[in-house]
Amino acid sequence: MWDYTNSVLDHFTNPRNVGEIDDPSAVGEVGSLACGDALKLYLKIDKATGKIVDAKFKTFGCASAIASASALTEIVKGMTLDEALKISNEDIAKFLGGLPEQKMHCSVMGKEALEAAAANYKGEKATAHEEEHPVCKCFWVTEKKIREVILEHKLTTVEQVTNYTKAGGGCGGCIPDIKRILADVMHTQAPQAEAPKMTNLKRIQLITQTIEKDVAPTLRADGGNIELVDIDGTLVKVRLQGACAGCAGAKATLQHLVQETLRQKVSPDLVVVEEN
């Protein structure tokens, strides 16, 4: 269960401005039903003042998606279109009292719908994602989108990219490409001060701590568990237990959950193997 704020729950259970606007001034549509998230934003703009006098939405998605769309329609009322375009996805999340990082892509979708509506109002052609080659085919996320989000939010891990874009959250086949894009973007940024070398003792302590605090709780929630068997240099030997032992998805669990988490929290050169 996600830790939602009272404001998120309120906008989810009592969403504001749901529906369509008759004869809207602008319409912005992002996402797709096939990908599991879709948002259609309707705006009514006063031609005399240029201000948004009404905003409504229709969406398909989770609680965070509904709450983010509801919040967006409340925020933009009374603004000019240019003022509304300055709204960031963080502003939407802040309006709701915060969102779980894993759900930040919902607020990003709201910002994109607003940008699409603005393009529609100005008679500009919104970028058709069908014309772009997707890195993530499960959720149709392009390399351009991934690069933009990495730069805007200073992302450094695959998990963060997934949280903000959903890329990598399906079959996982695009994860190597996401890693490549991350490495390329980070390489082009200003060099950071080299971190002090980690001692073997510190590495062992951090691996143990990460498995216990970040990995094991996730597995236990599904009836499984994990035991740290041995650490040999960069090789981490573990044993899956409970429902995870012998599971058909054990290999994916080791690679995408255990190994990826340890690489993010401890060191990128760690390799996790299962000890029988």
ABEGO torsion letter per residue (X at the ends): XBBBBAAAAAAAABBBGBEBBBGBABBBBBEBAAAGBBBBBBBBBBAAAGBBABBBBBBBEBAAAAAAAAAAAAAABGBBAAAAAABBAAAAAAAAGEBBAAAAAAAAAAAAAAAAAAAAAAGBBBBBAAABBBABAAAGBBAAAAAAAAAAAGBABAAAAAAAAGBGABAGAAAAAAAAAAAAAAAABBBBBBBBBBBAAAAAAAAAAAAAAAAAAAAAAAGBBBBBABBBEABBBBBBBEAABGBAAAAAAAAAAAAAAAAAAABAABBBBBBX
